[in-house]
Amino acid sequence: MTSDSPRDHISCLILRVALRDRVAFDMLYNSTSAKLFGTCLRVLKDRAEAEEAVQEVFIKIWLRADRFAVTGQSPMSWLIAVARHQAIDRLRVRREAASAIDDVALEISDPAPGPEARAVAAGARRQLDDCLGELEAGRADAVRSAYLEGDSYADLAARHDVPLNTMRTWLRRSLMRLKECLQR
């Protein structure tokens, strides 16, 4: 018996499984399931889930054994990679489920800001109002309309009876002044 014999045996079994040989599939399962279970268990850290993952791994092997020859990997490396990917996929599903529960919990919680957040927002609002008060009335109105109410530059230019580029300049300069004021 050569040292490559077990490797060749596993390769032969995988190739026979690709031809839908049930006896070869049974032999492959008996030869490799313990190793693949260990791989899944190391990733999942849950015996029952690892057992389910191994069953899914062998379903994938049955369905995709024809891809083995294309990979160029050793037979056990290929089998372990299939097992590892299956276990990682199960971890992702587990995390997504936990994330979905967290998302639901966030939806249940009160979305209204707390007292501290309201106090900070009120202070910021007062500061913004004070800075808007330093602008000329028409320009402060244009800034409010553009950035708080969503009016277009063209609508603002028509309302204030100025060219479109003039309105853009007003808004850009007004924003620069607001930025300076808010940084004081």
matplotlib code that plots the C-alpha trace (Angstrom):
import matplotlib.pyplot as plt

x = [0.0, 1.4, 1.0, -1.3, -3.6, -6.2, -6.2, -6.7, -9.5, -11.3, -10.8, -12.2, -15.2, -16.0, -15.7, -18.1, -20.5, -20.5, -21.8, -24.5, -23.1, -25.0, -22.6, -19.6, -21.6, -22.2, -18.5, -17.5, -19.9, -18.4, -14.9, -15.2, -18.2, -16.3, -13.7, -16.3, -18.4, -15.3, -14.9, -18.5, -18.4, -15.3, -17.0, -20.5, -19.7, -23.1, -23.3, -26.9, -26.3, -23.0, -24.8, -27.4, -24.6, -22.9, -26.1, -26.4, -22.7, -23.3, -26.4, -24.1, -21.5, -24.1, -25.3, -21.8, -19.4, -18.8, -17.1, -14.4, -12.1, -12.3, -10.9, -7.6, -7.7, -6.9, -10.1, -10.1, -9.3, -12.3, -14.6, -13.4, -13.9, -17.5, -18.1, -16.5, -18.4, -21.7, -20.9, -20.1, -23.3, -25.2, -23.4, -24.4, -28.0, -27.8, -26.4, -29.0, -31.7, -30.2, -29.9, -33.5, -34.5, -32.4, -34.1, -37.5, -36.5, -35.4, -38.8, -40.5, -38.5, -39.7, -38.2, -38.6, -35.4, -34.7, -34.5, -30.8, -31.1, -34.0, -32.0, -29.0, -31.3, -33.0, -29.7, -28.5, -31.8, -31.4, -27.9, -29.0, -31.9, -29.5, -27.1, -29.9, -30.9, -27.5, -28.3, -30.3, -34.0, -34.4, -31.3, -32.3, -35.7, -34.1, -31.8, -34.8, -36.9, -34.1, -32.7, -35.6, -38.6, -36.9, -37.7, -35.6, -33.1, -35.4, -38.4, -36.4, -35.0, -38.5, -39.9, -37.1, -37.0, -33.3, -31.4, -30.8, -27.0, -27.6, -29.7, -27.0, -24.5, -26.7, -27.2, -23.5, -22.4, -25.2, -24.1, -20.5, -21.6, -23.8, -20.9, -18.6, -21.3, -22.0, -18.3, -18.0]
y = [0.0, 3.4, 6.6, 8.0, 5.0, 6.5, 9.8, 7.8, 5.8, 9.0, 10.5, 7.4, 7.4, 11.1, 10.4, 7.4, 9.6, 12.0, 9.1, 8.6, 5.4, 5.0, 2.3, 4.7, 7.5, 5.2, 4.3, 8.0, 8.8, 6.1, 7.1, 10.9, 11.8, 11.9, 14.3, 16.5, 16.5, 17.7, 20.5, 21.6, 21.3, 23.5, 26.2, 25.9, 24.9, 23.1, 19.3, 19.2, 21.9, 20.3, 17.0, 18.8, 20.6, 17.3, 16.0, 19.1, 18.7, 15.2, 16.4, 19.0, 16.3, 14.1, 17.0, 18.6, 15.7, 16.3, 19.6, 17.9, 17.1, 20.7, 22.1, 20.4, 20.1, 17.0, 15.0, 15.7, 19.3, 19.6, 17.8, 19.9, 23.1, 22.0, 21.3, 24.5, 26.6, 24.9, 25.6, 29.2, 29.6, 28.3, 30.8, 33.6, 32.5, 32.4, 35.9, 37.2, 35.7, 37.4, 40.6, 40.4, 40.0, 43.0, 45.0, 44.1, 45.1, 48.5, 48.9, 48.2, 50.7, 54.3, 56.1, 59.6, 61.2, 61.1, 64.2, 64.7, 64.4, 66.9, 69.4, 69.1, 69.4, 72.5, 74.1, 73.4, 74.7, 78.0, 78.4, 77.7, 80.2, 82.8, 82.2, 82.4, 85.7, 87.2, 86.7, 89.1, 88.2, 87.1, 84.9, 83.4, 82.6, 81.0, 78.8, 77.7, 77.0, 75.1, 73.0, 72.6, 72.6, 71.1, 73.9, 73.8, 76.4, 77.3, 77.8, 80.0, 82.1, 82.7, 83.5, 86.0, 87.3, 86.7, 84.6, 80.9, 81.3, 84.3, 82.1, 79.4, 82.0, 83.3, 79.8, 78.9, 82.1, 81.9, 78.3, 79.5, 82.2, 79.8, 77.4, 80.1, 81.2, 77.7, 77.1, 80.1]
z = [0.0, -0.9, 1.1, -1.6, -1.4, 1.0, -1.0, -4.2, -2.6, -1.5, -4.9, -6.6, -4.3, -5.0, -8.8, -8.4, -6.4, -9.3, -11.4, -8.8, -7.3, -4.0, -2.7, -3.2, -1.5, 1.5, 1.6, 1.3, 4.2, 6.4, 5.5, 6.0, 8.1, 11.4, 10.0, 8.4, 11.6, 13.5, 11.0, 11.4, 15.2, 15.4, 13.4, 14.9, 18.5, 18.8, 18.4, 17.1, 14.6, 13.4, 12.9, 10.7, 8.8, 8.0, 6.6, 4.4, 3.4, 2.1, 0.2, -1.5, -2.1, -3.8, -5.9, -6.7, -6.7, -10.4, -9.5, -7.5, -10.4, -11.6, -8.3, -8.4, -4.6, -2.6, -1.9, 1.8, 1.3, -1.0, 1.4, 4.3, 2.3, 1.5, 5.2, 6.4, 3.9, 5.0, 8.6, 8.0, 6.0, 9.0, 11.2, 8.9, 9.0, 12.8, 13.0, 10.5, 12.7, 15.8, 13.9, 12.8, 16.5, 17.4, 14.6, 15.9, 19.4, 18.0, 16.4, 19.6, 21.6, 21.8, 18.8, 20.5, 21.6, 25.3, 27.5, 26.9, 23.1, 23.2, 25.2, 22.8, 19.8, 21.3, 21.9, 18.4, 17.0, 19.0, 17.7, 14.1, 14.5, 15.9, 12.9, 10.4, 12.1, 11.1, 7.4, 5.3, 5.6, 1.9, 2.1, 5.4, 3.9, 0.8, 3.0, 5.1, 2.0, 0.2, 3.0, 5.4, 3.0, 0.0, -2.5, -5.8, -6.7, -9.7, -7.5, -5.1, -8.0, -9.4, -5.9, -5.2, -8.7, -9.3, -11.9, -11.1, -10.7, -8.4, -6.2, -6.1, -5.1, -2.4, -1.0, -1.2, 0.5, 3.1, 4.0, 4.3, 6.8, 8.7, 9.0, 10.3, 12.8, 14.0, 14.6, 17.0]

ax = plt.figure().add_subplot(projection="3d")
ax.plot(x, y, z, "-o")
ax.set_aspect("equal")
plt.show()
